[in-house]
């Protein structure tokens, strides 16, 4: 069996924690180097016999690679073209230029256009390749599907399936009010990684773009998943608090490693 090792490089929302302008208790604790420091969301995937794969490339990419002691990344996946998920592509492309290398970045076709509209010069070093029909990686099939991202439009989630073991997991960092059809690929997976910015978000639904923790727990129950990890956490979430989460649910932390 080819196991997949999943390392969380960042667990924060689009602005990270601390926020420069904020003096809340969470941001102040993070500012002092505490448990609430959060980089933008990204994960590092590894399978035996394969080069590692980066999932999303936000503006904290350089720091995340330094912490991994990695100088060259040969392949990646993108969920959508919002800056907190693609802001590091410029630095990645520049690293490839200096190393005289190229990397393959898999993403749905419509995301490719959005990325190149914003960063038209990166295509010579980062080969943006459409993956709407799925790709294979270390014995796993990886398939994207489009999900509602609330007021922010849309994103893509990824389902990973290993046919030999029957294991499956989903990475769904940016979603909200998913339809029955959009939730279908979540059903019964062994692991769900879900974005939940707040514990209980107080704002009007039409202004929101992600589930909160309370809604995420309901989605976990509805989908019948084995384990869940909540990521994309805002400064509303305090890692020093006990939120009474069920045994099969945890909050993502930088450096968290899971194997499936």
Residue, then its C-alpha position, 0 to 999 in steps of 0.5 A: x500500500x502507498x501511504x500518503x503523508x500530509x503535512x500542514x504548512x499553514x492553518x490560517x485564513x486569508x490574512x493570517x494571524x496576527x493581523x497587523x492592525x489587531x490588538x485582540x487577545x489571539x493576535x497579541x498572543x500570536x505576536x508574542x510567538x505563541x500558539x496562535x501564529x498562523x500562516x496561510x493554508x497549504x499542505x505538503x503531500x508525500x508518497x513513497x517513490x514520488x516527488x513531494x507535491x504542494x497543495x496551494x501556494x500562498x504568500x507565505x510560501x517562502x517561509x514555509x519552504x525555509x521551514x521545510x528546508x526545501x529549495x526545489x518544488x517540482x509539482x503542485x495543486x491549486x484549489x482556486x486563484x484567490x491571493x491567499x492560495x496563489x500569492x507565492x507562485x511568483x517566488x516559486x517561479x523565480x526559484x525555478x528560474x534561478x535553479x533552471x528548473x520547471x515545475x508542473x502545477x495541476x489545477x482546473x482549466x478555468x483556474x489556469x486562466x485566472x492565474x495567468x491573467x494575474x501573473x502572465x510571466x510565470x508560465x515559462x517556469x510553472x507549467x499550469x496543467x489542467x486536471x479537470x479529469x483527475x490525475x494519478x499520484x503514488x497510487x492515488x487518484x486525485x479529482x477536483x470538483x467545484x464548490x460554492x465559496x459564498x460571497x467569494x464565488x467558487x473554489x475547488x475541492x480535491x478528493x483523493x482515492x486509493x483503490x488498492x486500500x479503499x482509503x479516501x480523503x478530501x481537501x476542501x479549504x474554501x467552501x460554504x453552503x454547499x449543495x447536495x451535489x457539491x457535498x456528495x464527494x465528502x460522504x464517508x471519506x476517511x479524512x475531511x480537511x475543511x476550512x472553518x474561519x470562525x467558531x460561530x460566525x456572527x455575520x449575515x450569510x450573504x456576506x460569508x464565504x466559509x463554514x464556521x466550526x459549528x457548521x463544520x461539525x454538522x457537516x462532519x456528522x452529515x457526511x459520516x467521515x472518519x476524521x476531520x481537521x479544520x483549517x483556514x482559521x481566523x483570529x476568532x479561533x484561540x488555540x489555547x481554548x478547549x472547544x469541546x470537539x468530538x474525538x474525531x475532529x481537531x483544529x489544524x496546527x502548523x506542522x501537523x502530520x497525518x498519514x493515510 
